[in-house]
Amino acid sequence: MLRVSRLTDYATVVMTCIAGHPDDVLSTAQIADEARLELPTVSKLLKSLGHAGLVESFRGVNGGYRLARPASEISLAQIIEALEGPIGMTECSIAEGQCDRESQCSVRGSWQQVSSVVDGALRAVSLTDMLKPQQPHATVSISELKGRTTS
C-alpha cells in the first residue's frame, strides 16, 4: 500500500492548524493542544518544517511559529518533502543511478510517468485547499473501469 508516514500526516495537521491562524504566532503548546498531538511530536515536526522553510519561529515570551508564506503558496508536496524527501514511486523515478538494473529495466519510464502524475497532483493541492471542507468524492469500481474505453 502506498501511503505517507504517520509523521507526515501529522505535519499536515500541524500546518493546517497554523494556517487556520494566519495573523498569529502560535506556541508549540497551543499547536499541540489544537492538533491533539503530543508536544514532543509537534516540536519534532516544527523543526523539520522550519528547516524546509515552511514555518518561521520566533523566540521569547510571545514566541512561537507561523507560516513562512501564505497558505496558498505552500503545497502538500512541499510538506511531504519536508518530512520524507523527494517524491517518487520508485528509487529510479527520483534520480538516475539508484538501481543497478536501470539499463535493462522495461518499466522505468512508466514509473517515472506515474511519479510525475502523483507529484503534480500533490503540488496542485495547497495548504489553503487542505483547510476547506471536502465534498465526498465519487468512487469507481474496478468493473466500471474495465468497461470504459479510451478514445
C-alpha positions as semicolon CSV with decimal commas, in nm:
position;residue;x (nm);y (nm);z (nm)
1;M;0,000;0,000;0,000
2;L;0,124;0,348;-0,081
3;R;0,090;0,597;0,199
4;V;0,265;0,882;0,370
5;S;0,416;0,819;0,711
6;R;0,225;0,898;1,028
7;L;0,462;1,188;1,098
8;T;0,395;1,334;0,754
9;D;0,022;1,305;0,815
10;Y;0,070;1,481;1,149
11;A;0,278;1,751;0,974
12;T;-0,022;1,833;0,753
13;V;-0,238;1,859;1,065
14;V;0,016;2,093;1,228
15;M;0,042;2,305;0,913
16;T;-0,336;2,337;0,877
17;C;-0,357;2,431;1,244
18;I;-0,106;2,712;1,194
19;A;-0,270;2,815;0,866
20;G;-0,601;2,849;1,048
21;H;-0,446;3,138;1,245
22;P;-0,274;3,339;0,971
23;D;-0,222;3,652;1,181
24;D;-0,099;3,480;1,495
25;V;0,226;3,337;1,626
26;L;0,133;3,012;1,797
27;S;0,332;2,842;2,070
28;T;0,424;2,477;2,034
29;A;0,188;2,401;2,324
30;Q;-0,102;2,581;2,152
31;I;-0,039;2,389;1,830
32;A;-0,013;2,057;2,015
33;D;-0,334;2,127;2,204
34;E;-0,533;2,232;1,897
35;A;-0,393;1,950;1,683
36;R;-0,443;1,700;1,967
37;L;-0,087;1,572;1,929
38;E;0,187;1,512;2,184
39;L;0,414;1,811;2,249
40;P;0,742;1,628;2,164
41;T;0,594;1,515;1,832
42;V;0,486;1,868;1,742
43;S;0,829;2,003;1,839
44;K;0,998;1,749;1,612
45;L;0,765;1,831;1,324
46;L;0,811;2,207;1,363
47;K;1,187;2,162;1,349
48;S;1,163;1,975;1,017
49;L;0,908;2,220;0,877
50;G;1,130;2,510;0,982
51;H;1,436;2,358;0,812
52;A;1,227;2,328;0,495
53;G;1,134;2,696;0,514
54;L;0,763;2,630;0,561
55;V;0,731;2,783;0,908
56;E;0,927;3,052;1,083
57;S;0,997;3,060;1,453
58;F;1,011;3,346;1,698
59;R;1,188;3,334;2,033
60;G;1,088;3,498;2,356
61;V;0,789;3,525;2,584
62;N;0,549;3,571;2,293
63;G;0,745;3,339;2,065
64;G;0,616;3,055;1,860
65;Y;0,552;2,967;1,498
66;R;0,370;3,096;1,195
67;L;0,371;3,009;0,828
68;A;0,673;3,138;0,638
69;R;0,449;3,240;0,347
70;P;0,075;3,241;0,272
71;A;-0,102;2,904;0,290
72;S;-0,197;2,937;-0,076
73;E;0,174;2,927;-0,164
74;I;0,253;2,608;0,028
75;S;0,175;2,283;-0,148
76;L;0,104;1,944;0,000
77;A;0,411;1,821;-0,192
78;Q;0,633;2,066;-0,003
79;I;0,506;1,939;0,331
80;I;0,564;1,578;0,228
81;E;0,915;1,659;0,101
82;A;0,998;1,834;0,429
83;L;0,942;1,509;0,616
84;E;1,015;1,236;0,361
85;G;1,243;1,383;0,097
86;P;1,184;1,376;-0,279
87;I;0,855;1,234;-0,403
88;G;0,888;0,927;-0,620
89;M;0,715;0,596;-0,658
90;T;1,044;0,410;-0,710
91;E;1,408;0,497;-0,647
92;C;1,478;0,532;-1,018
93;S;1,190;0,774;-1,064
94;I;1,361;1,018;-0,825
95;A;1,713;1,012;-0,970
96;E;1,926;0,814;-1,214
97;G;2,185;0,569;-1,091
98;Q;1,985;0,440;-0,796
99;C;1,934;0,090;-0,936
100;D;2,183;-0,148;-1,096
101;R;1,910;-0,279;-1,329
102;E;1,832;0,064;-1,472
103;S;1,979;-0,005;-1,818
104;Q;1,773;-0,325;-1,864
105;C;1,452;-0,209;-1,698
106;S;1,146;-0,208;-1,921
107;V;0,917;-0,028;-1,675
108;R;1,137;0,261;-1,557
109;G;0,979;0,510;-1,796
110;S;0,631;0,410;-1,687
111;W;0,720;0,451;-1,319
112;Q;0,869;0,792;-1,395
113;Q;0,543;0,891;-1,564
114;V;0,336;0,769;-1,268
115;S;0,565;0,954;-1,026
116;S;0,528;1,269;-1,231
117;V;0,148;1,248;-1,216
118;V;0,149;1,187;-0,839
119;D;0,396;1,472;-0,785
120;G;0,184;1,706;-0,998
121;A;-0,130;1,615;-0,807
122;L;0,037;1,683;-0,472
123;R;0,177;2,015;-0,597
124;A;-0,171;2,119;-0,714
125;V;-0,311;2,097;-0,359
126;S;-0,228;2,399;-0,145
127;L;-0,244;2,429;0,230
128;T;-0,543;2,658;0,173
129;D;-0,715;2,369;-0,009
130;M;-0,645;2,143;0,289
131;L;-0,836;2,387;0,514
132;K;-1,154;2,362;0,307
133;P;-1,415;2,102;0,396
134;Q;-1,409;1,834;0,130
135;Q;-1,709;1,708;-0,059
136;P;-1,741;1,330;-0,077
137;H;-1,586;1,213;-0,400
138;A;-1,729;0,954;-0,630
139;T;-1,567;0,615;-0,624
140;V;-1,527;0,399;-0,929
141;S;-1,521;0,022;-0,908
142;I;-1,272;-0,191;-1,098
143;S;-1,554;-0,339;-1,304
144;E;-1,659;0,012;-1,411
145;L;-1,304;0,087;-1,515
146;K;-1,280;-0,232;-1,720
147;G;-1,600;-0,135;-1,902
148;R;-1,465;0,204;-2,006
149;T;-1,297;0,252;-2,338
150;T;-1,034;0,507;-2,416
151;S;-1,069;0,731;-2,717
